[in-house]
């Protein structure tokens, strides 16, 4: 995971939307990981982190100014109303030179468009019926504020982040595995947009942004992010699985 590569097993990592488990805990054994989630019951199940804090990150990340080395979120952004405030808070709590990492679905991807049209109650029933992990993880309303490569990159720069690197992944057929014709159609679609390099229609977006450093060595965000997405569709599907949260 990219968090492990950038954290270098040191410092304070804020796992926004940490919930019941931390996806990168095993890769950061020397770091102080703080899981932040709006659900107390989910956090109570998390035994992989150093600290757990209940909060709505669109209001406040419960840390002092300039106290974190990395702020990370994974399939959280699309569920937030108040994304700009979240980005402001991430900037506030990061130390100078700190890294903000977020992974989210592109609002223009077919599965996102379908999710935006379907009522949450119906989407939940469909997910529970066709995805084994959905019942355990839950399905939450999605709003997709700033959930596109260009929109989120612009937002990060407006809030003061520099060296905002954006990587995209086109693979999305796994969302349609329950229906072979749909999966095949999706595979053809993603092959075309990947070949044409249409980032605006990509499936997932990974953004790494740096808070300006006062001094010290710069972090090669582009290289770290590129390494993560060079792992390919199979790795992405394995590491990210169902993105209900």
C-alpha positions as CSV (number, residue, x, y, z in Angstrom):
1,X,0.0,0.0,0.0
2,X,1.2,3.5,-0.7
3,X,0.7,4.6,2.9
4,X,3.4,2.2,3.9
5,X,5.8,3.5,1.2
6,X,5.4,7.1,2.2
7,X,5.2,6.8,6.0
8,X,8.4,4.8,6.1
9,X,7.4,3.1,9.4
10,X,7.6,6.3,11.4
11,X,5.5,9.1,12.7
12,X,1.8,9.7,13.1
13,X,-0.7,8.3,10.5
14,X,-4.3,9.3,10.6
15,X,-6.6,6.7,9.1
16,X,-9.8,8.5,8.2
17,X,-12.7,6.1,8.0
18,X,-10.6,3.6,9.8
19,X,-13.6,1.7,11.1
20,X,-13.1,-1.9,12.2
21,X,-9.8,-2.5,10.5
22,X,-6.7,-0.7,9.1
23,X,-5.8,-1.7,5.6
24,X,-2.1,-0.7,6.0
25,X,-1.3,-1.5,9.7
26,X,0.9,-4.5,8.9
27,X,3.0,-2.4,6.6
28,X,3.6,0.4,9.1
29,X,4.6,-1.4,12.3
30,X,6.7,1.5,13.6
31,X,4.0,4.1,13.1
32,X,1.5,5.5,15.5
33,X,-1.8,5.0,13.7
34,X,-4.9,6.9,14.7
35,X,-8.2,5.6,13.4
36,X,-10.9,8.2,13.0
37,X,-14.4,7.2,12.2
38,X,-17.9,8.5,12.8
39,X,-19.1,5.1,14.1
40,X,-18.1,4.2,17.7
41,X,-19.2,0.6,17.2
42,X,-16.9,0.1,14.2
43,X,-13.9,1.6,16.0
44,X,-14.4,-0.6,19.0
45,X,-13.7,-3.6,16.8
46,X,-10.4,-2.1,15.5
47,X,-7.4,-3.7,17.3
48,X,-4.8,-2.9,14.7
49,X,-4.2,0.8,15.6
50,X,-2.6,2.8,18.3
51,X,-5.5,5.1,19.0
52,X,-9.2,5.4,18.1
53,X,-11.2,8.6,17.9
54,X,-14.8,9.2,17.1
55,X,-15.4,12.2,14.9
56,X,-17.1,13.7,11.8
57,X,-14.2,14.7,9.7
58,X,-16.3,17.2,7.8
59,X,-16.4,19.1,11.1
60,X,-13.1,18.4,12.8
61,X,-10.2,15.9,12.8
62,X,-9.6,15.6,16.5
63,X,-5.8,16.3,16.5
64,X,-3.7,19.4,17.2
65,X,-2.3,21.6,14.4
66,X,0.8,20.3,12.7
67,X,0.7,16.9,14.5
68,X,0.4,14.2,11.8
69,X,2.9,12.9,9.2
70,X,0.2,11.3,7.0
71,X,-3.5,11.7,6.6
72,X,-5.1,8.9,4.6
73,X,-8.6,7.9,3.5
74,X,-9.8,5.0,1.4
75,X,-13.2,5.0,-0.2
76,X,-14.5,7.6,2.3
77,X,-14.6,10.8,0.2
78,X,-17.6,9.8,-1.8
79,X,-19.7,9.4,1.3
80,X,-19.0,12.9,2.7
81,X,-21.1,16.0,2.6
82,X,-18.5,18.7,3.2
83,X,-15.4,17.5,1.4
84,X,-13.8,20.9,1.3
85,X,-14.0,21.1,5.1
86,X,-12.4,17.6,5.3
87,X,-9.5,18.8,3.1
88,X,-9.1,21.9,5.2
89,X,-8.8,19.8,8.3
90,X,-6.3,17.4,6.7
91,X,-4.1,20.4,5.9
92,X,-4.5,21.8,9.4
93,X,-3.4,18.6,11.2
94,X,-0.5,17.7,8.9
95,X,3.0,18.7,9.8
96,X,4.9,20.9,7.2
97,X,5.9,18.4,4.5
98,X,3.2,16.0,5.6
99,X,1.3,13.8,3.0
100,X,-2.4,13.7,2.3
101,X,-3.4,10.4,0.5
102,X,-6.9,9.7,-0.6
103,X,-8.4,7.0,-2.8
104,X,-12.0,7.3,-4.2
105,X,-14.2,6.2,-7.0
106,X,-14.6,8.6,-9.9
107,X,-18.1,10.0,-10.0
108,X,-18.2,9.6,-13.8
109,X,-17.5,5.8,-13.8
110,X,-20.5,3.7,-14.9
111,X,-20.9,2.0,-11.5
112,X,-20.8,5.4,-9.8
113,X,-23.5,6.7,-12.1
114,X,-25.6,3.7,-11.4
115,X,-25.1,4.2,-7.6
116,X,-26.1,7.8,-7.8
117,X,-29.4,6.9,-9.6
118,X,-30.4,4.0,-7.4
119,X,-32.1,4.7,-4.0
120,X,-29.7,3.8,-1.1
121,X,-32.2,1.2,0.2
122,X,-32.4,-0.6,-3.2
123,X,-28.6,-0.4,-3.7
124,X,-28.1,-2.0,-0.3
125,X,-30.4,-4.9,-1.2
126,X,-28.6,-5.4,-4.5
127,X,-25.2,-5.3,-2.9
128,X,-26.2,-7.7,-0.1
129,X,-27.5,-10.1,-2.7
130,X,-24.5,-10.2,-5.0
131,X,-21.5,-9.3,-2.8
132,X,-20.5,-11.5,0.0
133,X,-18.7,-8.8,1.9
134,X,-21.4,-6.1,1.7
135,X,-23.5,-7.4,4.6
136,X,-20.5,-7.2,6.9
137,X,-19.1,-3.9,5.7
138,X,-22.4,-2.1,5.1
139,X,-23.6,0.2,2.3
140,X,-23.7,3.9,2.9
141,X,-25.2,6.9,0.9
142,X,-22.8,8.3,-1.6
143,X,-22.7,12.0,-2.7
144,X,-19.5,12.2,-4.8
145,X,-18.6,15.8,-4.0
146,X,-15.4,16.6,-5.8
147,X,-15.0,12.9,-6.8
148,X,-13.2,13.4,-10.1
149,X,-9.5,13.7,-10.9
150,X,-9.6,17.3,-11.9
151,X,-12.0,18.6,-9.3
152,X,-10.2,17.1,-6.3
153,X,-6.8,18.1,-7.6
154,X,-8.0,21.7,-7.9
155,X,-9.6,21.6,-4.4
156,X,-6.3,20.4,-2.9
157,X,-4.4,23.2,-4.5
158,X,-7.0,25.8,-3.4
159,X,-6.5,24.6,0.2
160,X,-2.7,25.1,0.0
161,X,-1.4,21.6,-0.9
162,X,1.5,21.4,-3.3
163,X,2.9,18.7,-5.6
164,X,-0.6,17.3,-6.0
165,X,-0.1,14.0,-7.9
166,X,-3.1,12.2,-9.4
167,X,-3.1,8.6,-10.6
168,X,-6.1,6.8,-12.1
169,X,-7.2,3.2,-12.5
170,X,-9.6,2.1,-15.2
171,X,-10.4,-1.4,-14.0
172,X,-14.1,-1.7,-12.8
173,X,-15.5,-4.9,-14.2
174,X,-15.5,-6.6,-10.8
175,X,-18.5,-4.5,-9.9
176,X,-20.5,-6.5,-12.6
177,X,-19.2,-10.0,-12.0
178,X,-22.7,-11.1,-10.9
179,X,-23.8,-10.7,-14.5
180,X,-21.4,-12.0,-17.2
181,X,-22.7,-9.9,-20.1
182,X,-22.4,-6.7,-18.0
183,X,-18.9,-7.7,-16.9
184,X,-17.9,-8.3,-20.5
185,X,-19.4,-5.0,-21.6
186,X,-17.6,-3.2,-18.8
187,X,-14.3,-4.9,-19.8
188,X,-14.6,-3.6,-23.3
189,X,-15.5,-0.2,-22.1
190,X,-12.6,0.1,-19.7
191,X,-10.2,-1.2,-22.4
192,X,-11.3,1.6,-24.7
193,X,-11.1,4.4,-22.2
194,X,-7.8,3.1,-20.9
195,X,-6.3,3.0,-24.4
196,X,-7.6,6.5,-25.1
197,X,-6.3,7.6,-21.6
198,X,-9.6,9.3,-20.7
199,X,-8.9,10.1,-17.1
200,X,-12.2,11.8,-16.6
201,X,-14.0,8.5,-17.1
202,X,-11.6,6.4,-15.0
203,X,-12.9,4.1,-12.3
204,X,-10.7,5.0,-9.3
205,X,-8.6,8.0,-8.4
206,X,-5.6,8.1,-6.1
207,X,-4.4,11.6,-5.0
208,X,-1.2,12.3,-3.1
209,X,-0.7,15.9,-2.0
210,X,2.0,17.5,0.2
211,X,1.7,20.3,2.7
212,X,4.5,22.7,1.9
213,X,7.6,21.8,3.8
214,X,9.6,24.4,5.8
215,X,12.8,22.4,5.1
216,X,14.1,18.9,4.6
217,X,14.0,16.3,1.9
218,X,11.1,16.2,-0.5
219,X,9.0,13.1,-1.0
220,X,8.6,11.7,-4.5
221,X,4.8,11.5,-4.5
222,X,4.5,10.7,-8.2
223,X,6.8,7.7,-8.0
224,X,5.1,6.3,-4.9
225,X,1.6,6.7,-6.4
226,X,2.7,5.3,-9.7
227,X,4.2,2.2,-8.1
228,X,0.9,1.6,-6.3
229,X,-1.2,1.7,-9.5
230,X,1.4,-0.2,-11.5
231,X,0.4,-3.2,-9.5
232,X,-2.6,-3.5,-11.8
233,X,-6.3,-4.5,-11.7
234,X,-5.8,-7.8,-9.9
235,X,-3.9,-6.1,-7.0
236,X,-6.4,-3.3,-6.8
237,X,-9.3,-5.7,-6.6
238,X,-7.6,-7.7,-3.9
239,X,-6.5,-4.7,-1.8
240,X,-9.6,-2.6,-2.2
241,X,-12.3,-5.2,-2.6
242,X,-15.8,-3.9,-1.9
243,X,-15.9,-0.1,-1.6
244,X,-19.1,0.3,0.4
245,X,-17.3,2.5,2.9
